[in-house]
Structure formats: C-alpha cells, structure tokens
Amino acid sequence: MAAISAAGLGSGIDINSLVQQLVSSEGQPQFNAINNQISAAQTRLSALGSLNSALSSFQTAVQRLKNASAFQPNTATSSDETIARVTAGTGSVSGTHTLEVQALAKAQNSISTAEFADFTDVVGTGTLTFTKGSGSSFSVTIDSTNNTLDTLRDAINNATDNNGLVASIISVDSTTTPGTTIKKLVLTAKEAGTANAFTVTGTDGDGNGTDNAGLSRLFSTNLNNQTTASDAVIKIDGQTATRSTNSINDVLPGITFDLQSAEIGKEININVNVDTKSVTATLNGFITAYNNLRNTTNSLGRFAAAGSNSNGPLLGDSTLRLITGQLRQDTSGTVSSAPENFNTLASVGINIDRSGVISLDSTQLQTALNNNPNALSNVFASTDGVATRLDARLTDYLQSGGSLDSQQKTLNTRITRLNDQTAAVQRRLDSLQASLTRQFTALDVAVAQFNTTGSFLTQQFG
C-alpha cells in the first residue's frame, strides 16, 4: 500500500515505519509457521523424488535379467573359417562338435542360347510360365506393349506374383558372328537350393513354337544352366544334414553355420563355450545399480551424530524402511523355483555383506556355471527368480497410484494449500496496514490541529 508522505507532521512520529513494524509483528509468526511447513513438505517431496529416481534406475537393471537369454550368451569358434564360420545365439549349449561341408547350396542361373542384337529386339508374343521346384508358379503375358527384350525383363521382375526369380540382360560376344556384341537374357533364382530350381514353359503366340524363332526361344529347352540348383550337404558329428541355404541355423540349437566352401573328407572343430565376460558384465550392471540404490536410501535415512544438522530427509520414515527391507529380502531370499544347490545369489557368487553392499566372486561364479550352465537363469529369471520378484515389487512402488506416487501428489497438494494460506495472510496484513495507516494519520492530523490551536492561544496571551 502506498505510504502517505505527510504522515507524522503533527506528532513527529514516523507513522509508516510504526505501521510496518506493527504489521510485521502481527504477520511474521504466521509466515514463519507456514514457511516451515512448506520447507518440510518440499524437503520430503525432493527426497521422495530422489528415491523414485533411484528405484526406477534399479528396475531398468533388474528388467534386463528377467529374460533367461541374458545369462546364456555363448561364443562359438570354427577351427577353419575358410570352410565355415559359426556364431552362437539364444539357446546355444556349450560343447564341441565336428563339421564337414560336403556341398554348398547354389542358386540356378540360366542363360538364353538365343542371341539378340539390341535391348529393343522383339522377342515374340505369348505367355511365359515360371515354375519352381516346390510347385508354385507365375506367368507373364507378352504382347505388343512388352515384347522387346528389355520390356520382357521388366515384366518378369515386376510381376506381382513373382515368387523368386530375377531377370537381367548381359552384353557379350556373339558365338555365331565373331567380333559382334549381342544381348542374352539371364534368369537367376533369388534363393539357392533344389526347392528353388525353376523351369520355363509357355505358349508361343507367333506360332513358332516348333522352330524356336519366337517366344519359345526362352523356354527351358533353349536355356543353358550356367549353375544348377543344389542343396548344401553337411555332416555334423558324423550325421548328414541337407539344407537349401548356406546359412544353416536349425541343426544345432542356437548355432548358425555360414558355409564358405566345401571339402569332402575334411572335418573342422566347432567349439561352443560360455561367454563369461558378457555374463560378468551383465551381473556387474545389476550389482552397480543395487549398490547405487543402497547409497541413496542410506543417504535419505541417515542419522547424523549428536549436534550435527546433516540427518537424512527421510530419517525414521516408515515408507523408506519398508522399501529397503522388502528389497533386501527379495534380493537375498531363497528362490523356490531354482534347484536347491543353486537357489540364492550367494550360491552363484553374488554376495551381500553386513552393510548391504553386493559384490561378485568371479571364481565362485565360474564354478557355478561349470556345474550348471543354467544356474544364473534359474536364480534370476525363473518364476520366483530374484529379477522376477524384484521387478514386480518395484512396479508396485513406481506405478501411478502407488505408495510413492500417492505421497508425492499429497505433498504437492499440501504445498499448494500452504501457498494459498500465505496469500490469504498477506491479504489480511494489507488490510490491517491500510486500517492502521488511516487511524494513525487521523490521529496525526488531530495532533497537528491541537498544536496549531495551542500556538495561536500562546500568541494571544503573549
């Protein structure tokens, strides 16, 4: 409220200062009480936010361990990668195998015997039917709109039901006219294997089916197979397996063979071993996240020495005690869905000391994996696994409407109401200041009048 500049002229009292002191003495205790409540609510809200963030980060690490494949990474090696390369994936099992590549899979490649002078040479009209070894087929109709060599190529490639054939044109030396460059149609199967071999039949609309002068020049009877479709043949541990591709992933579970060359009678060794380095990195991610969460909860619930003001903002808080207790129990408890000899974190080399810090014993971990390659997946990812139950517990804490979310919403509502109370107190104080200013100004005016009258009477008597 604007101050009256003439205040105090009659009494000599600084009315503005007096009013401000009176208003302050009236309002400051109320402001202090409200501000203390706001500060406490904000401190708790910030602490709950820190706890929420730490729990969320921990859950991210936990969820990586819910899938059993996180603990089954293997490495696979080939003793001769010029014969076959090998990779290990999900479901692979440690072991040693022998591999012999007797034949590679090949895709059919056929070239027309007919020679064409140019891309725009007319090939004829009629229908070409392409049939795969598996029995499926598609047809292309050739008329005046697509009866040149290049438009025929495009018609084959663009056929909507083309089931695996690519047409192309090559420019090569003529076999009948030396020194002349001619064009030939090339047909290639997109995929290798006998199931993808193809034949070309059809109808010759020019009526030249018997003299090979029209479209019949492109039937199978007039094509040379530069490469005949064939299957890959391997022997794994002495047993024969035939496949239509050189990338074979269904002979050994989780193992992919990329065949490079064939050599009958030559056996190479395939070794599949647990990738301990990858498993250790996965476990260390979990351990780091757990220890970070522990540091956060310890800081929030810290009890400082006597005379110190550094107590944690959630010291003695029941929610914090409940969360830390439940997570500790879920982490260290026995896994009922795992075998008895490997049913705790400690049994696979993950130990928790008295202060709650987790560490990894690499030697103990390796012993566990040597005895049971599925030990880690059982402990973490089974029905009652550590990661499974921790994720469920953390979801309860972090979900919308959960305990932390409800408390944060309540605190935000409380802070809003306290801010409203602050505004209401200020409005009352503004009203009080206006009222006191009016009263003291009126008193000052009266004193000024009395002083004027007194001065006048003194003069008259004098």
Secondary structure, DSSP 8 states (H G I E B T S, - for coil): ----TTTTTTT---HHHHHHHHHHHHHHHHHHHHHHHHHHHHHHHHHHHHHHHHHHHHHHHHHTTSSGGGG--EEEEES-TTTEEEEE-TT---EEEEEEEEE--B--EEEESS-BSSTT-B---EEEEEEETTS-EEEEEE-TTS-BHHHHHHHHHH-TT--SEEEEEEEEE-SSSTT-EEEEEEEEESS-SGGG-EEEEEEETTS-TTTT-SGGGGSGGGEEEEE--B-EEEEETTEEEEESSSEE-SSSTTEEEEE----TT--EEEEEEE-HHHHHHHHHHHHHHHHHHHHHHHHHT----TT-----TTTT-HHHHHHHHHHHHHHHS--TTS-GGG-STGGGTEEE-TTS-EEE-HHHHHHHHHH-TTHHHHHHHSTT-HHHHHHHHHHHHHSTTSHHHHHHHHHHHHHHHHHHHHHHHHHHHHHHHHHHHHHHHHHHHHHHHHHHHHHHHHHHH-
